[in-house]
Amino acid sequence: MATHSPTHVLDDYYLAIALLITVAYQLIGFTIAFTFKFDKITDFMGGSNFVILAIITLSMGGSTHARQIVTSIFLMLWAARLAGFLLFRILKTGKDDRFDDKRDKFLPFLGFWVFQMLWVWTVSLPVTILNSPNVLRVQQPSFGKATDIIGIIIWALAFGLETISDAQKYRFKQGPGKEPGAVCDVGFFKFSRHPNYFAEIMTQVSIYIIAVTPASYGALPSGSGAYAALYASCVGFILLTSLLLFLSGLPLQERPGAKKRYEKGIGWPQYEKYLHDTSILIPMPQAIWRNLPVIVKRTIGCEWPMYVFDPAKHADQSKVHNREAEEGRHESNGDDRNSSEPLN
């Protein structure tokens, strides 16, 4: 059912108009951020872009079918929550350290924004294509299919997990996390070192599961472009997953974080135990993870060798020796002062 016939804009899948909107919106953000050296809008511009695309494509499609509405709302809720949280966090911290070496350099800074354009446009694809004329021109399967129900359940659980784990980590950093060497093992972080990443991936997987229903239930002919386009929109959650696993997420936190703690001697024994006991990504009880064979952890457990920190291979031993020598001098000085004190 539709309030009006889908509006055709540039192509039958809204790919071009979604790209143009994204490029224009992100260039506005880049111009403001670069001109005023202003970090506070970067993540907000990314998150709010998803909301804009969902609203515009849903409106142009003219559909009142539950599936189009639900997937659009799910994307908007996820993006609005993420954008709001990141904006709140940056307002508290004041600046984004990611841009310390880019903020004053036009091309490197622009490169980040171009990549953000690609991220927004690609991850939005399931909703963009589902709302498009080529999908809506056929009779849609009734809402409530198995894929709809499974997708809704996964989305609700993942959205809750991401929201709560972000809040738990933020509260930890504002309290116990201020102590040197503190390990964030509260709440969901007892079951995963990165529950928010796992949840973010699953929210996008769930939206895809719902969005692909017209193709998976035969409403779209298997040889049609719309059929292929819906299935191909899996590139959205694949890109998001790839970013978190191979570029901006785990690679920046796992081995570098362990290396920093080890070299500086900041709570390393506690953190080493946390690494051993806690799943890197997929939430599970520590009793299960710690007893899994290493081969399972290094494969389907996602704790791949690229994340694992080996002090003998990856630590700068000169920094360790210098720290230990400095600590030894402090202890020696302390002993000397104590030995000079009169005995009572």
VENFENFEN-V619337 format. One record per residue. N is the residue number from 0. RES is the residue in one small letter. SS is DSSP state (H for helix, E for strand, C for the rest). Layout:
# VENFENFEN-V619337
n=N res=RES ss=SS
n=N res=RES ss=SS
This chain:
# VENFENFEN-V619337
n=0 res=m ss=C
n=1 res=a ss=E
n=2 res=t ss=C
n=3 res=h ss=C
n=4 res=s ss=C
n=5 res=p ss=C
n=6 res=t ss=C
n=7 res=h ss=C
n=8 res=v ss=C
n=9 res=l ss=C
n=10 res=d ss=C
n=11 res=d ss=C
n=12 res=y ss=C
n=13 res=y ss=C
n=14 res=l ss=H
n=15 res=a ss=H
n=16 res=i ss=H
n=17 res=a ss=H
n=18 res=l ss=H
n=19 res=l ss=H
n=20 res=i ss=H
n=21 res=t ss=H
n=22 res=v ss=H
n=23 res=a ss=H
n=24 res=y ss=H
n=25 res=q ss=H
n=26 res=l ss=H
n=27 res=i ss=H
n=28 res=g ss=H
n=29 res=f ss=H
n=30 res=t ss=H
n=31 res=i ss=H
n=32 res=a ss=H
n=33 res=f ss=H
n=34 res=t ss=H
n=35 res=f ss=H
n=36 res=k ss=C
n=37 res=f ss=C
n=38 res=d ss=C
n=39 res=k ss=C
n=40 res=i ss=C
n=41 res=t ss=H
n=42 res=d ss=H
n=43 res=f ss=H
n=44 res=m ss=H
n=45 res=g ss=H
n=46 res=g ss=H
n=47 res=s ss=H
n=48 res=n ss=H
n=49 res=f ss=H
n=50 res=v ss=H
n=51 res=i ss=H
n=52 res=l ss=H
n=53 res=a ss=H
n=54 res=i ss=H
n=55 res=i ss=H
n=56 res=t ss=H
n=57 res=l ss=H
n=58 res=s ss=H
n=59 res=m ss=H
n=60 res=g ss=H
n=61 res=g ss=C
n=62 res=s ss=E
n=63 res=t ss=C
n=64 res=h ss=C
n=65 res=a ss=H
n=66 res=r ss=H
n=67 res=q ss=H
n=68 res=i ss=H
n=69 res=v ss=H
n=70 res=t ss=H
n=71 res=s ss=H
n=72 res=i ss=H
n=73 res=f ss=H
n=74 res=l ss=H
n=75 res=m ss=H
n=76 res=l ss=H
n=77 res=w ss=H
n=78 res=a ss=H
n=79 res=a ss=H
n=80 res=r ss=H
n=81 res=l ss=H
n=82 res=a ss=H
n=83 res=g ss=H
n=84 res=f ss=H
n=85 res=l ss=H
n=86 res=l ss=H
n=87 res=f ss=H
n=88 res=r ss=H
n=89 res=i ss=H
n=90 res=l ss=H
n=91 res=k ss=H
n=92 res=t ss=H
n=93 res=g ss=C
n=94 res=k ss=C
n=95 res=d ss=C
n=96 res=d ss=H
n=97 res=r ss=H
n=98 res=f ss=H
n=99 res=d ss=C
n=100 res=d ss=C
n=101 res=k ss=C
n=102 res=r ss=C
n=103 res=d ss=C
n=104 res=k ss=C
n=105 res=f ss=H
n=106 res=l ss=H
n=107 res=p ss=H
n=108 res=f ss=H
n=109 res=l ss=H
n=110 res=g ss=H
n=111 res=f ss=H
n=112 res=w ss=H
n=113 res=v ss=H
n=114 res=f ss=H
n=115 res=q ss=H
n=116 res=m ss=H
n=117 res=l ss=H
n=118 res=w ss=H
n=119 res=v ss=H
n=120 res=w ss=H
n=121 res=t ss=H
n=122 res=v ss=H
n=123 res=s ss=C
n=124 res=l ss=H
n=125 res=p ss=H
n=126 res=v ss=H
n=127 res=t ss=H
n=128 res=i ss=H
n=129 res=l ss=H
n=130 res=n ss=C
n=131 res=s ss=C
n=132 res=p ss=H
n=133 res=n ss=H
n=134 res=v ss=H
n=135 res=l ss=H
n=136 res=r ss=C
n=137 res=v ss=C
n=138 res=q ss=C
n=139 res=q ss=C
n=140 res=p ss=C
n=141 res=s ss=C
n=142 res=f ss=C
n=143 res=g ss=C
n=144 res=k ss=C
n=145 res=a ss=H
n=146 res=t ss=H
n=147 res=d ss=H
n=148 res=i ss=H
n=149 res=i ss=H
n=150 res=g ss=H
n=151 res=i ss=H
n=152 res=i ss=H
n=153 res=i ss=H
n=154 res=w ss=H
n=155 res=a ss=H
n=156 res=l ss=H
n=157 res=a ss=H
n=158 res=f ss=H
n=159 res=g ss=H
n=160 res=l ss=H
n=161 res=e ss=H
n=162 res=t ss=H
n=163 res=i ss=H
n=164 res=s ss=H
n=165 res=d ss=H
n=166 res=a ss=H
n=167 res=q ss=H
n=168 res=k ss=H
n=169 res=y ss=H
n=170 res=r ss=H
n=171 res=f ss=H
n=172 res=k ss=H
n=173 res=q ss=H
n=174 res=g ss=C
n=175 res=p ss=H
n=176 res=g ss=H
n=177 res=k ss=H
n=178 res=e ss=C
n=179 res=p ss=C
n=180 res=g ss=C
n=181 res=a ss=C
n=182 res=v ss=C
n=183 res=c ss=C
n=184 res=d ss=C
n=185 res=v ss=C
n=186 res=g ss=H
n=187 res=f ss=H
n=188 res=f ss=H
n=189 res=k ss=H
n=190 res=f ss=C
n=191 res=s ss=C
n=192 res=r ss=C
n=193 res=h ss=C
n=194 res=p ss=H
n=195 res=n ss=H
n=196 res=y ss=H
n=197 res=f ss=H
n=198 res=a ss=H
n=199 res=e ss=H
n=200 res=i ss=H
n=201 res=m ss=H
n=202 res=t ss=H
n=203 res=q ss=H
n=204 res=v ss=H
n=205 res=s ss=H
n=206 res=i ss=H
n=207 res=y ss=H
n=208 res=i ss=H
n=209 res=i ss=H
n=210 res=a ss=H
n=211 res=v ss=C
n=212 res=t ss=H
n=213 res=p ss=H
n=214 res=a ss=H
n=215 res=s ss=H
n=216 res=y ss=C
n=217 res=g ss=C
n=218 res=a ss=C
n=219 res=l ss=C
n=220 res=p ss=C
n=221 res=s ss=C
n=222 res=g ss=C
n=223 res=s ss=C
n=224 res=g ss=H
n=225 res=a ss=H
n=226 res=y ss=H
n=227 res=a ss=H
n=228 res=a ss=H
n=229 res=l ss=H
n=230 res=y ss=H
n=231 res=a ss=H
n=232 res=s ss=C
n=233 res=c ss=C
n=234 res=v ss=H
n=235 res=g ss=H
n=236 res=f ss=H
n=237 res=i ss=H
n=238 res=l ss=H
n=239 res=l ss=H
n=240 res=t ss=H
n=241 res=s ss=H
n=242 res=l ss=H
n=243 res=l ss=H
n=244 res=l ss=H
n=245 res=f ss=H
n=246 res=l ss=C
n=247 res=s ss=C
n=248 res=g ss=C
n=249 res=l ss=H
n=250 res=p ss=H
n=251 res=l ss=H
n=252 res=q ss=H
n=253 res=e ss=H
n=254 res=r ss=H
n=255 res=p ss=H
n=256 res=g ss=H
n=257 res=a ss=H
n=258 res=k ss=H
n=259 res=k ss=H
n=260 res=r ss=H
n=261 res=y ss=H
n=262 res=e ss=H
n=263 res=k ss=H
n=264 res=g ss=C
n=265 res=i ss=C
n=266 res=g ss=C
n=267 res=w ss=H
n=268 res=p ss=H
n=269 res=q ss=H
n=270 res=y ss=H
n=271 res=e ss=H
n=272 res=k ss=H
n=273 res=y ss=H
n=274 res=l ss=H
n=275 res=h ss=H
n=276 res=d ss=H
n=277 res=t ss=C
n=278 res=s ss=C
n=279 res=i ss=C
n=280 res=l ss=C
n=281 res=i ss=C
n=282 res=p ss=C
n=283 res=m ss=C
n=284 res=p ss=C
n=285 res=q ss=H
n=286 res=a ss=H
n=287 res=i ss=H
n=288 res=w ss=H
n=289 res=r ss=C
n=290 res=n ss=C
n=291 res=l ss=C
n=292 res=p ss=C
n=293 res=v ss=H
n=294 res=i ss=H
n=295 res=v ss=H
n=296 res=k ss=H
n=297 res=r ss=C
n=298 res=t ss=C
n=299 res=i ss=C
n=300 res=g ss=C
n=301 res=c ss=C
n=302 res=e ss=C
n=303 res=w ss=C
n=304 res=p ss=H
n=305 res=m ss=H
n=306 res=y ss=H
n=307 res=v ss=C
n=308 res=f ss=C
n=309 res=d ss=C
n=310 res=p ss=H
n=311 res=a ss=H
n=312 res=k ss=H
n=313 res=h ss=H
n=314 res=a ss=C
n=315 res=d ss=C
n=316 res=q ss=H
n=317 res=s ss=H
n=318 res=k ss=H
n=319 res=v ss=H
n=320 res=h ss=H
n=321 res=n ss=H
n=322 res=r ss=H
n=323 res=e ss=H
n=324 res=a ss=H
n=325 res=e ss=H
n=326 res=e ss=H
n=327 res=g ss=H
n=328 res=r ss=H
n=329 res=h ss=H
n=330 res=e ss=H
n=331 res=s ss=H
n=332 res=n ss=H
n=333 res=g ss=H
n=334 res=d ss=H
n=335 res=d ss=H
n=336 res=r ss=H
n=337 res=n ss=H
n=338 res=s ss=H
n=339 res=s ss=C
n=340 res=e ss=C
n=341 res=p ss=C
n=342 res=l ss=C
n=343 res=n ss=C
